Amino acid sequence: MPTADTGKPRARRGFAAMNPERRREIARKGGASVPGEKRSFAKDRDLAAAAGRKGGEASRGGGRTRGRGDLG
């Protein structure tokens, strides 16, 4: 992957520079660093739905309307 200004290949960084076994080792851990008691959304579907609804309302200014009556 040469750069536009020098034509030299760029050094591999981060995961690209690691050997495949090391990448697998890191990927295998996944979300294991998060304790079970902190994963409340995985245990309570209604809590997750309510949080998503609240976030959607905040970002869209009230969320979607249920009916089609306001389309014209």
mmCIF file of the N, C-alpha and C atoms, coordinates in Angstrom:
data_MODEL
# 
_entry.id   MODEL 
# 
loop_
_atom_site.group_PDB 
_atom_site.id 
_atom_site.type_symbol 
_atom_site.label_atom_id 
_atom_site.label_alt_id 
_atom_site.label_comp_id 
_atom_site.label_asym_id 
_atom_site.label_entity_id 
_atom_site.label_seq_id 
_atom_site.pdbx_PDB_ins_code 
_atom_site.Cartn_x 
_atom_site.Cartn_y 
_atom_site.Cartn_z 
_atom_site.occupancy 
_atom_site.B_iso_or_equiv 
_atom_site.pdbx_formal_charge 
_atom_site.auth_seq_id 
_atom_site.auth_comp_id 
_atom_site.auth_asym_id 
_atom_site.auth_atom_id 
_atom_site.pdbx_PDB_model_num 
ATOM 1   N N  . MET A 1 1  ? 0.852   -1.176  0.000  1.00 0.00 ? 1  MET A N  1 
ATOM 2   C CA . MET A 1 1  ? 0.000   0.000   0.000  1.00 0.00 ? 1  MET A CA 1 
ATOM 3   C C  . MET A 1 1  ? 0.899   1.242   0.000  1.00 0.00 ? 1  MET A C  1 
ATOM 4   N N  . PRO A 1 2  ? 1.340   1.705   -1.150 1.00 0.00 ? 2  PRO A N  1 
ATOM 5   C CA . PRO A 1 2  ? 2.214   2.875   -1.194 1.00 0.00 ? 2  PRO A CA 1 
ATOM 6   C C  . PRO A 1 2  ? 1.462   4.159   -0.906 1.00 0.00 ? 2  PRO A C  1 
ATOM 7   N N  . THR A 1 3  ? 2.180   5.109   -0.339 1.00 0.00 ? 3  THR A N  1 
ATOM 8   C CA . THR A 1 3  ? 1.579   6.412   -0.089 1.00 0.00 ? 3  THR A CA 1 
ATOM 9   C C  . THR A 1 3  ? 1.665   7.253   -1.347 1.00 0.00 ? 3  THR A C  1 
ATOM 10  N N  . ALA A 1 4  ? 0.832   8.262   -1.466 1.00 0.00 ? 4  ALA A N  1 
ATOM 11  C CA . ALA A 1 4  ? 0.767   9.082   -2.664 1.00 0.00 ? 4  ALA A CA 1 
ATOM 12  C C  . ALA A 1 4  ? 1.998   9.976   -2.820 1.00 0.00 ? 4  ALA A C  1 
ATOM 13  N N  . ASP A 1 5  ? 2.558   10.433  -1.714 1.00 0.00 ? 5  ASP A N  1 
ATOM 14  C CA . ASP A 1 5  ? 3.645   11.404  -1.815 1.00 0.00 ? 5  ASP A CA 1 
ATOM 15  C C  . ASP A 1 5  ? 5.037   10.778  -1.941 1.00 0.00 ? 5  ASP A C  1 
ATOM 16  N N  . THR A 1 6  ? 5.288   9.597   -1.356 1.00 0.00 ? 6  THR A N  1 
ATOM 17  C CA . THR A 1 6  ? 6.638   9.037   -1.391 1.00 0.00 ? 6  THR A CA 1 
ATOM 18  C C  . THR A 1 6  ? 6.760   7.788   -2.250 1.00 0.00 ? 6  THR A C  1 
ATOM 19  N N  . GLY A 1 7  ? 5.659   7.079   -2.435 1.00 0.00 ? 7  GLY A N  1 
ATOM 20  C CA . GLY A 1 7  ? 5.719   5.840   -3.190 1.00 0.00 ? 7  GLY A CA 1 
ATOM 21  C C  . GLY A 1 7  ? 6.216   4.663   -2.372 1.00 0.00 ? 7  GLY A C  1 
ATOM 22  N N  . LYS A 1 8  ? 6.655   4.887   -1.137 1.00 0.00 ? 8  LYS A N  1 
ATOM 23  C CA . LYS A 1 8  ? 7.125   3.813   -0.272 1.00 0.00 ? 8  LYS A CA 1 
ATOM 24  C C  . LYS A 1 8  ? 5.943   3.142   0.406  1.00 0.00 ? 8  LYS A C  1 
ATOM 25  N N  . PRO A 1 9  ? 6.043   1.857   0.656  1.00 0.00 ? 9  PRO A N  1 
ATOM 26  C CA . PRO A 1 9  ? 4.950   1.186   1.378  1.00 0.00 ? 9  PRO A CA 1 
ATOM 27  C C  . PRO A 1 9  ? 4.862   1.683   2.817  1.00 0.00 ? 9  PRO A C  1 
ATOM 28  N N  . ARG A 1 10 ? 3.647   1.760   3.313  1.00 0.00 ? 10 ARG A N  1 
ATOM 29  C CA . ARG A 1 10 ? 3.445   2.200   4.699  1.00 0.00 ? 10 ARG A CA 1 
ATOM 30  C C  . ARG A 1 10 ? 3.671   1.036   5.644  1.00 0.00 ? 10 ARG A C  1 
ATOM 31  N N  . ALA A 1 11 ? 4.135   1.359   6.834  1.00 0.00 ? 11 ALA A N  1 
ATOM 32  C CA . ALA A 1 11 ? 4.353   0.330   7.848  1.00 0.00 ? 11 ALA A CA 1 
ATOM 33  C C  . ALA A 1 11 ? 3.017   -0.185  8.350  1.00 0.00 ? 11 ALA A C  1 
ATOM 34  N N  . ARG A 1 12 ? 2.954   -1.475  8.606  1.00 0.00 ? 12 ARG A N  1 
ATOM 35  C CA . ARG A 1 12 ? 1.732   -2.049  9.159  1.00 0.00 ? 12 ARG A CA 1 
ATOM 36  C C  . ARG A 1 12 ? 1.638   -1.676  10.622 1.00 0.00 ? 12 ARG A C  1 
ATOM 37  N N  . ARG A 1 13 ? 0.437   -1.318  11.051 1.00 0.00 ? 13 ARG A N  1 
ATOM 38  C CA . ARG A 1 13 ? 0.233   -0.874  12.426 1.00 0.00 ? 13 ARG A CA 1 
ATOM 39  C C  . ARG A 1 13 ? -0.930  -1.624  13.042 1.00 0.00 ? 13 ARG A C  1 
ATOM 40  N N  . GLY A 1 14 ? -1.006  -1.611  14.370 1.00 0.00 ? 14 GLY A N  1 
ATOM 41  C CA . GLY A 1 14 ? -2.146  -2.187  15.090 1.00 0.00 ? 14 GLY A CA 1 
ATOM 42  C C  . GLY A 1 14 ? -2.328  -3.668  14.803 1.00 0.00 ? 14 GLY A C  1 
ATOM 43  N N  . PHE A 1 15 ? -3.571  -4.077  14.544 1.00 0.00 ? 15 PHE A N  1 
ATOM 44  C CA . PHE A 1 15 ? -3.872  -5.486  14.303 1.00 0.00 ? 15 PHE A CA 1 
ATOM 45  C C  . PHE A 1 15 ? -3.185  -6.006  13.054 1.00 0.00 ? 15 PHE A C  1 
ATOM 46  N N  . ALA A 1 16 ? -2.993  -5.170  12.059 1.00 0.00 ? 16 ALA A N  1 
ATOM 47  C CA . ALA A 1 16 ? -2.347  -5.607  10.825 1.00 0.00 ? 16 ALA A CA 1 
ATOM 48  C C  . ALA A 1 16 ? -0.918  -6.060  11.071 1.00 0.00 ? 16 ALA A C  1 
ATOM 49  N N  . ALA A 1 17 ? -0.261  -5.506  12.079 1.00 0.00 ? 17 ALA A N  1 
ATOM 50  C CA . ALA A 1 17 ? 1.126   -5.853  12.364 1.00 0.00 ? 17 ALA A CA 1 
ATOM 51  C C  . ALA A 1 17 ? 1.244   -7.106  13.231 1.00 0.00 ? 17 ALA A C  1 
ATOM 52  N N  . MET A 1 18 ? 0.142   -7.541  13.840 1.00 0.00 ? 18 MET A N  1 
ATOM 53  C CA . MET A 1 18 ? 0.188   -8.699  14.734 1.00 0.00 ? 18 MET A CA 1 
ATOM 54  C C  . MET A 1 18 ? 0.135   -10.002 13.946 1.00 0.00 ? 18 MET A C  1 
ATOM 55  N N  . ASN A 1 19 ? 0.671   -11.040 14.559 1.00 0.00 ? 19 ASN A N  1 
ATOM 56  C CA . ASN A 1 19 ? 0.540   -12.338 13.900 1.00 0.00 ? 19 ASN A CA 1 
ATOM 57  C C  . ASN A 1 19 ? -0.884  -12.848 14.118 1.00 0.00 ? 19 ASN A C  1 
ATOM 58  N N  . PRO A 1 20 ? -1.355  -13.723 13.243 1.00 0.00 ? 20 PRO A N  1 
ATOM 59  C CA . PRO A 1 20 ? -2.759  -14.179 13.319 1.00 0.00 ? 20 PRO A CA 1 
ATOM 60  C C  . PRO A 1 20 ? -3.138  -14.812 14.651 1.00 0.00 ? 20 PRO A C  1 
ATOM 61  N N  . GLU A 1 21 ? -2.222  -15.527 15.271 1.00 0.00 ? 21 GLU A N  1 
ATOM 62  C CA . GLU A 1 21 ? -2.546  -16.162 16.554 1.00 0.00 ? 21 GLU A CA 1 
ATOM 63  C C  . GLU A 1 21 ? -2.799  -15.119 17.640 1.00 0.00 ? 21 GLU A C  1 
ATOM 64  N N  . ARG A 1 22 ? -2.020  -14.062 17.668 1.00 0.00 ? 22 ARG A N  1 
ATOM 65  C CA . ARG A 1 22 ? -2.215  -12.986 18.651 1.00 0.00 ? 22 ARG A CA 1 
ATOM 66  C C  . ARG A 1 22 ? -3.551  -12.288 18.421 1.00 0.00 ? 22 ARG A C  1 
ATOM 67  N N  . ARG A 1 23 ? -3.924  -12.062 17.160 1.00 0.00 ? 23 ARG A N  1 
ATOM 68  C CA . ARG A 1 23 ? -5.227  -11.441 16.849 1.00 0.00 ? 23 ARG A CA 1 
ATOM 69  C C  . ARG A 1 23 ? -6.362  -12.322 17.327 1.00 0.00 ? 23 ARG A C  1 
ATOM 70  N N  . ARG A 1 24 ? -6.241  -13.641 17.095 1.00 0.00 ? 24 ARG A N  1 
ATOM 71  C CA . ARG A 1 24 ? -7.282  -14.572 17.550 1.00 0.00 ? 24 ARG A CA 1 
ATOM 72  C C  . ARG A 1 24 ? -7.408  -14.556 19.062 1.00 0.00 ? 24 ARG A C  1 
ATOM 73  N N  . GLU A 1 25 ? -6.277  -14.495 19.745 1.00 0.00 ? 25 GLU A N  1 
ATOM 74  C CA . GLU A 1 25 ? -6.275  -14.472 21.217 1.00 0.00 ? 25 GLU A CA 1 
ATOM 75  C C  . GLU A 1 25 ? -7.036  -13.249 21.746 1.00 0.00 ? 25 GLU A C  1 
ATOM 76  N N  . ILE A 1 26 ? -6.804  -12.105 21.140 1.00 0.00 ? 26 ILE A N  1 
ATOM 77  C CA . ILE A 1 26 ? -7.491  -10.880 21.558 1.00 0.00 ? 26 ILE A CA 1 
ATOM 78  C C  . ILE A 1 26 ? -8.977  -10.947 21.205 1.00 0.00 ? 26 ILE A C  1 
ATOM 79  N N  . ALA A 1 27 ? -9.286  -11.395 20.000 1.00 0.00 ? 27 ALA A N  1 
ATOM 80  C CA . ALA A 1 27 ? -10.683 -11.467 19.553 1.00 0.00 ? 27 ALA A CA 1 
ATOM 81  C C  . ALA A 1 27 ? -11.485 -12.458 20.393 1.00 0.00 ? 27 ALA A C  1 
ATOM 82  N N  . ARG A 1 28 ? -10.836 -13.524 20.829 1.00 0.00 ? 28 ARG A N  1 
ATOM 83  C CA . ARG A 1 28 ? -11.518 -14.545 21.620 1.00 0.00 ? 28 ARG A CA 1 
ATOM 84  C C  . ARG A 1 28 ? -12.042 -13.985 22.936 1.00 0.00 ? 28 ARG A C  1 
ATOM 85  N N  . LYS A 1 29 ? -11.371 -12.978 23.458 1.00 0.00 ? 29 LYS A N  1 
ATOM 86  C CA . LYS A 1 29 ? -11.785 -12.380 24.733 1.00 0.00 ? 29 LYS A CA 1 
ATOM 87  C C  . LYS A 1 29 ? -13.081 -11.599 24.597 1.00 0.00 ? 29 LYS A C  1 
ATOM 88  N N  . GLY A 1 30 ? -13.346 -11.036 23.439 1.00 0.00 ? 30 GLY A N  1 
ATOM 89  C CA . GLY A 1 30 ? -14.590 -10.325 23.172 1.00 0.00 ? 30 GLY A CA 1 
ATOM 90  C C  . GLY A 1 30 ? -14.962 -9.347  24.268 1.00 0.00 ? 30 GLY A C  1 
ATOM 91  N N  . GLY A 1 31 ? -16.137 -9.477  24.822 1.00 0.00 ? 31 GLY A N  1 
ATOM 92  C CA . GLY A 1 31 ? -16.605 -8.585  25.874 1.00 0.00 ? 31 GLY A CA 1 
ATOM 93  C C  . GLY A 1 31 ? -16.363 -9.127  27.262 1.00 0.00 ? 31 GLY A C  1 
ATOM 94  N N  . ALA A 1 32 ? -15.408 -10.016 27.410 1.00 0.00 ? 32 ALA A N  1 
ATOM 95  C CA . ALA A 1 32 ? -15.178 -10.668 28.690 1.00 0.00 ? 32 ALA A CA 1 
ATOM 96  C C  . ALA A 1 32 ? -14.727 -9.701  29.782 1.00 0.00 ? 32 ALA A C  1 
ATOM 97  N N  . SER A 1 33 ? -14.216 -8.537  29.411 1.00 0.00 ? 33 SER A N  1 
ATOM 98  C CA . SER A 1 33 ? -13.759 -7.609  30.430 1.00 0.00 ? 33 SER A CA 1 
ATOM 99  C C  . SER A 1 33 ? -14.917 -6.922  31.146 1.00 0.00 ? 33 SER A C  1 
ATOM 100 N N  . VAL A 1 34 ? -16.116 -7.027  30.605 1.00 0.00 ? 34 VAL A N  1 
ATOM 101 C CA . VAL A 1 34 ? -17.297 -6.422  31.221 1.00 0.00 ? 34 VAL A CA 1 
ATOM 102 C C  . VAL A 1 34 ? -17.930 -7.452  32.151 1.00 0.00 ? 34 VAL A C  1 
ATOM 103 N N  . PRO A 1 35 ? -18.041 -7.162  33.446 1.00 0.00 ? 35 PRO A N  1 
ATOM 104 C CA . PRO A 1 35 ? -18.648 -8.123  34.372 1.00 0.00 ? 35 PRO A CA 1 
ATOM 105 C C  . PRO A 1 35 ? -20.124 -8.365  34.058 1.00 0.00 ? 35 PRO A C  1 
ATOM 106 N N  . GLY A 1 36 ? -20.608 -9.529  34.406 1.00 0.00 ? 36 GLY A N  1 
ATOM 107 C CA . GLY A 1 36 ? -21.983 -9.910  34.118 1.00 0.00 ? 36 GLY A CA 1 
ATOM 108 C C  . GLY A 1 36 ? -23.021 -8.945  34.659 1.00 0.00 ? 36 GLY A C  1 
ATOM 109 N N  . GLU A 1 37 ? -22.785 -8.395  35.851 1.00 0.00 ? 37 GLU A N  1 
ATOM 110 C CA . GLU A 1 37 ? -23.773 -7.478  36.437 1.00 0.00 ? 37 GLU A CA 1 
ATOM 111 C C  . GLU A 1 37 ? -23.856 -6.163  35.679 1.00 0.00 ? 37 GLU A C  1 
ATOM 112 N N  . LYS A 1 38 ? -22.873 -5.860  34.852 1.00 0.00 ? 38 LYS A N  1 
ATOM 113 C CA . LYS A 1 38 ? -22.897 -4.626  34.054 1.00 0.00 ? 38 LYS A CA 1 
ATOM 114 C C  . LYS A 1 38 ? -23.596 -4.825  32.713 1.00 0.00 ? 38 LYS A C  1 
ATOM 115 N N  . ARG A 1 39 ? -23.920 -6.052  32.367 1.00 0.00 ? 39 ARG A N  1 
ATOM 116 C CA . ARG A 1 39 ? -24.559 -6.359  31.088 1.00 0.00 ? 39 ARG A CA 1 
ATOM 117 C C  . ARG A 1 39 ? -26.079 -6.435  31.256 1.00 0.00 ? 39 ARG A C  1 
ATOM 118 N N  . SER A 1 40 ? -26.657 -5.380  31.766 1.00 0.00 ? 40 SER A N  1 
ATOM 119 C CA . SER A 1 40 ? -28.076 -5.416  32.092 1.00 0.00 ? 40 SER A CA 1 
ATOM 120 C C  . SER A 1 40 ? -28.958 -5.535  30.859 1.00 0.00 ? 40 SER A C  1 
ATOM 121 N N  . PHE A 1 41 ? -28.564 -4.982  29.730 1.00 0.00 ? 41 PHE A N  1 
ATOM 122 C CA . PHE A 1 41 ? -29.398 -5.046  28.529 1.00 0.00 ? 41 PHE A CA 1 
ATOM 123 C C  . PHE A 1 41 ? -29.500 -6.468  27.999 1.00 0.00 ? 41 PHE A C  1 
ATOM 124 N N  . ALA A 1 42 ? -28.463 -7.258  28.190 1.00 0.00 ? 42 ALA A N  1 
ATOM 125 C CA . ALA A 1 42 ? -28.499 -8.635  27.731 1.00 0.00 ? 42 ALA A CA 1 
ATOM 126 C C  . ALA A 1 42 ? -29.495 -9.459  28.547 1.00 0.00 ? 42 ALA A C  1 
ATOM 127 N N  . LYS A 1 43 ? -29.748 -9.047  29.789 1.00 0.00 ? 43 LYS A N  1 
ATOM 128 C CA . LYS A 1 43 ? -30.647 -9.793  30.660 1.00 0.00 ? 43 LYS A CA 1 
ATOM 129 C C  . LYS A 1 43 ? -32.081 -9.281  30.609 1.00 0.00 ? 43 LYS A C  1 
ATOM 130 N N  . ASP A 1 44 ? -32.266 -8.009  30.316 1.00 0.00 ? 44 ASP A N  1 
ATOM 131 C CA . ASP A 1 44 ? -33.591 -7.399  30.393 1.00 0.00 ? 44 ASP A CA 1 
ATOM 132 C C  . ASP A 1 44 ? -33.953 -6.722  29.072 1.00 0.00 ? 44 ASP A C  1 
ATOM 133 N N  . ARG A 1 45 ? -34.710 -7.421  28.249 1.00 0.00 ? 45 ARG A N  1 
ATOM 134 C CA . ARG A 1 45 ? -35.067 -6.924  26.916 1.00 0.00 ? 45 ARG A CA 1 
ATOM 135 C C  . ARG A 1 45 ? -35.887 -5.633  26.979 1.00 0.00 ? 45 ARG A C  1 
ATOM 136 N N  . ASP A 1 46 ? -36.787 -5.538  27.946 1.00 0.00 ? 46 ASP A N  1 
ATOM 137 C CA . ASP A 1 46 ? -37.614 -4.329  28.080 1.00 0.00 ? 46 ASP A CA 1 
ATOM 138 C C  . ASP A 1 46 ? -36.770 -3.114  28.449 1.00 0.00 ? 46 ASP A C  1 
ATOM 139 N N  . LEU A 1 47 ? -35.776 -3.310  29.296 1.00 0.00 ? 47 LEU A N  1 
ATOM 140 C CA . LEU A 1 47 ? -34.883 -2.222  29.659 1.00 0.00 ? 47 LEU A CA 1 
ATOM 141 C C  . LEU A 1 47 ? -34.097 -1.736  28.438 1.00 0.00 ? 47 LEU A C  1 
ATOM 142 N N  . ALA A 1 48 ? -33.629 -2.675  27.628 1.00 0.00 ? 48 ALA A N  1 
ATOM 143 C CA . ALA A 1 48 ? -32.892 -2.315  26.414 1.00 0.00 ? 48 ALA A CA 1 
ATOM 144 C C  . ALA A 1 48 ? -33.789 -1.568  25.437 1.00 0.00 ? 48 ALA A C  1 
ATOM 145 N N  . ALA A 1 49 ? -35.030 -2.020  25.283 1.00 0.00 ? 49 ALA A N  1 
ATOM 146 C CA . ALA A 1 49 ? -35.968 -1.359  24.370 1.00 0.00 ? 49 ALA A CA 1 
ATOM 147 C C  . ALA A 1 49 ? -36.273 0.058   24.824 1.00 0.00 ? 49 ALA A C  1 
ATOM 148 N N  . ALA A 1 50 ? -36.460 0.225   26.128 1.00 0.00 ? 50 ALA A N  1 
ATOM 149 C CA . ALA A 1 50 ? -36.756 1.553   26.659 1.00 0.00 ? 50 ALA A CA 1 
ATOM 150 C C  . ALA A 1 50 ? -35.569 2.502   26.462 1.00 0.00 ? 50 ALA A C  1 
ATOM 151 N N  . ALA A 1 51 ? -34.363 2.000   26.668 1.00 0.00 ? 51 ALA A N  1 
ATOM 152 C CA . ALA A 1 51 ? -33.177 2.830   26.478 1.00 0.00 ? 51 ALA A CA 1 
ATOM 153 C C  . ALA A 1 51 ? -33.015 3.216   25.013 1.00 0.00 ? 51 ALA A C  1 
ATOM 154 N N  . GLY A 1 52 ? -33.253 2.289   24.112 1.00 0.00 ? 52 GLY A N  1 
ATOM 155 C CA . GLY A 1 52 ? -33.165 2.578   22.691 1.00 0.00 ? 52 GLY A CA 1 
ATOM 156 C C  . GLY A 1 52 ? -34.206 3.584   22.252 1.00 0.00 ? 52 GLY A C  1 
ATOM 157 N N  . ARG A 1 53 ? -35.399 3.444   22.796 1.00 0.00 ? 53 ARG A N  1 
ATOM 158 C CA . ARG A 1 53 ? -36.477 4.381   22.469 1.00 0.00 ? 53 ARG A CA 1 
ATOM 159 C C  . ARG A 1 53 ? -36.130 5.782   22.959 1.00 0.00 ? 53 ARG A C  1 
ATOM 160 N N  . LYS A 1 54 ? -35.588 5.858   24.178 1.00 0.00 ? 54 LYS A N  1 
ATOM 161 C CA . LYS A 1 54 ? -35.215 7.151   24.751 1.00 0.00 ? 54 LYS A CA 1 
ATOM 162 C C  . LYS A 1 54 ? -34.110 7.807   23.917 1.00 0.00 ? 54 LYS A C  1 
ATOM 163 N N  . GLY A 1 55 ? -33.121 7.044   23.513 1.00 0.00 ? 55 GLY A N  1 
ATOM 164 C CA . GLY A 1 55 ? -32.044 7.578   22.688 1.00 0.00 ? 55 GLY A CA 1 
ATOM 165 C C  . GLY A 1 55 ? -32.541 8.021   21.324 1.00 0.00 ? 55 GLY A C  1 
ATOM 166 N N  . GLY A 1 56 ? -33.455 7.258   20.746 1.00 0.00 ? 56 GLY A N  1 
ATOM 167 C CA . GLY A 1 56 ? -34.016 7.621   19.449 1.00 0.00 ? 56 GLY A CA 1 
ATOM 168 C C  . GLY A 1 56 ? -34.817 8.903   19.512 1.00 0.00 ? 56 GLY A C  1 
ATOM 169 N N  . GLU A 1 57 ? -35.563 9.074   20.574 1.00 0.00 ? 57 GLU A N  1 
ATOM 170 C CA . GLU A 1 57 ? -36.343 10.304  20.734 1.00 0.00 ? 57 GLU A CA 1 
ATOM 171 C C  . GLU A 1 57 ? -35.420 11.509  20.877 1.00 0.00 ? 57 GLU A C  1 
ATOM 172 N N  . ALA A 1 58 ? -34.326 11.328  21.594 1.00 0.00 ? 58 ALA A N  1 
ATOM 173 C CA . ALA A 1 58 ? -33.386 12.430  21.794 1.00 0.00 ? 58 ALA A CA 1 
ATOM 174 C C  . ALA A 1 58 ? -32.700 12.817  20.490 1.00 0.00 ? 58 ALA A C  1 
ATOM 175 N N  . SER A 1 59 ? -32.392 11.838  19.661 1.00 0.00 ? 59 SER A N  1 
ATOM 176 C CA . SER A 1 59 ? -31.655 12.145  18.441 1.00 0.00 ? 59 SER A CA 1 
ATOM 177 C C  . SER A 1 59 ? -32.556 12.585  17.289 1.00 0.00 ? 59 SER A C  1 
ATOM 178 N N  . ARG A 1 60 ? -33.830 12.153  17.283 1.00 0.00 ? 60 ARG A N  1 
ATOM 179 C CA . ARG A 1 60 ? -34.727 12.506  16.184 1.00 0.00 ? 60 ARG A CA 1 
ATOM 180 C C  . ARG A 1 60 ? -35.778 13.520  16.589 1.00 0.00 ? 60 ARG A C  1 
ATOM 181 N N  . GLY A 1 61 ? -35.686 14.008  17.778 1.00 0.00 ? 61 GLY A N  1 
ATOM 182 C CA . GLY A 1 61 ? -36.652 15.006  18.211 1.00 0.00 ? 61 GLY A CA 1 
ATOM 183 C C  . GLY A 1 61 ? -38.040 14.468  18.425 1.00 0.00 ? 61 GLY A C  1 
ATOM 184 N N  . GLY A 1 62 ? -38.163 13.298  18.993 1.00 0.00 ? 62 GLY A N  1 
ATOM 185 C CA . GLY A 1 62 ? -39.486 12.781  19.315 1.00 0.00 ? 62 GLY A CA 1 
ATOM 186 C C  . GLY A 1 62 ? -39.778 11.440  18.683 1.00 0.00 ? 62 GLY A C  1 
ATOM 187 N N  . GLY A 1 63 ? -38.967 10.988  17.775 1.00 0.00 ? 63 GLY A N  1 
ATOM 188 C CA . GLY A 1 63 ? -39.167 9.686   17.173 1.00 0.00 ? 63 GLY A CA 1 
ATOM 189 C C  . GLY A 1 63 ? -40.184 9.689   16.059 1.00 0.00 ? 63 GLY A C  1 
ATOM 190 N N  . ARG A 1 64 ? -40.482 8.523   15.584 1.00 0.00 ? 64 ARG A N  1 
ATOM 191 C CA . ARG A 1 64 ? -41.420 8.355   14.471 1.00 0.00 ? 64 ARG A CA 1 
ATOM 192 C C  . ARG A 1 64 ? -42.857 8.437   14.956 1.00 0.00 ? 64 ARG A C  1 
ATOM 193 N N  . THR A 1 65 ? -43.724 8.830   14.084 1.00 0.00 ? 65 THR A N  1 
ATOM 194 C CA . THR A 1 65 ? -45.136 8.791   14.417 1.00 0.00 ? 65 THR A CA 1 
ATOM 195 C C  . THR A 1 65 ? -45.685 7.438   14.037 1.00 0.00 ? 65 THR A C  1 
ATOM 196 N N  . ARG A 1 66 ? -46.735 6.992   14.698 1.00 0.00 ? 66 ARG A N  1 
ATOM 197 C CA . ARG A 1 66 ? -47.281 5.655   14.470 1.00 0.00 ? 66 ARG A CA 1 
ATOM 198 C C  . ARG A 1 66 ? -48.147 5.578   13.210 1.00 0.00 ? 66 ARG A C  1 
ATOM 199 N N  . GLY A 1 67 ? -48.905 6.608   12.933 1.00 0.00 ? 67 GLY A N  1 
ATOM 200 C CA . GLY A 1 67 ? -49.820 6.536   11.803 1.00 0.00 ? 67 GLY A CA 1 
ATOM 201 C C  . GLY A 1 67 ? -49.276 7.175   10.541 1.00 0.00 ? 67 GLY A C  1 
ATOM 202 N N  . ARG A 1 68 ? -50.046 7.070   9.459  1.00 0.00 ? 68 ARG A N  1 
ATOM 203 C CA . ARG A 1 68 ? -49.648 7.680   8.197  1.00 0.00 ? 68 ARG A CA 1 
ATOM 204 C C  . ARG A 1 68 ? -50.438 8.931   7.931  1.00 0.00 ? 68 ARG A C  1 
ATOM 205 N N  . GLY A 1 69 ? -51.208 9.386   8.907  1.00 0.00 ? 69 GLY A N  1 
ATOM 206 C CA . GLY A 1 69 ? -52.086 10.532  8.722  1.00 0.00 ? 69 GLY A CA 1 
ATOM 207 C C  . GLY A 1 69 ? -51.377 11.839  8.463  1.00 0.00 ? 69 GLY A C  1 
ATOM 208 N N  . ASP A 1 70 ? -50.136 11.986  8.852  1.00 0.00 ? 70 ASP A N  1 
ATOM 209 C CA . ASP A 1 70 ? -49.448 13.258  8.681  1.00 0.00 ? 70 ASP A CA 1 
ATOM 210 C C  . ASP A 1 70 ? -48.605 13.329  7.410  1.00 0.00 ? 70 ASP A C  1 
ATOM 211 N N  . LEU A 1 71 ? -48.794 12.372  6.500  1.00 0.00 ? 71 LEU A N  1 
ATOM 212 C CA . LEU A 1 71 ? -48.009 12.377  5.271  1.00 0.00 ? 71 LEU A CA 1 
ATOM 213 C C  . LEU A 1 71 ? -48.597 13.272  4.177  1.00 0.00 ? 71 LEU A C  1 
ATOM 214 N N  . GLY A 1 72 ? -49.750 13.772  4.364  1.00 0.00 ? 72 GLY A N  1 
ATOM 215 C CA . GLY A 1 72 ? -50.242 14.680  3.360  1.00 0.00 ? 72 GLY A CA 1 
ATOM 216 C C  . GLY A 1 72 ? -51.618 14.455  3.018  1.00 0.00 ? 72 GLY A C  1 
# 
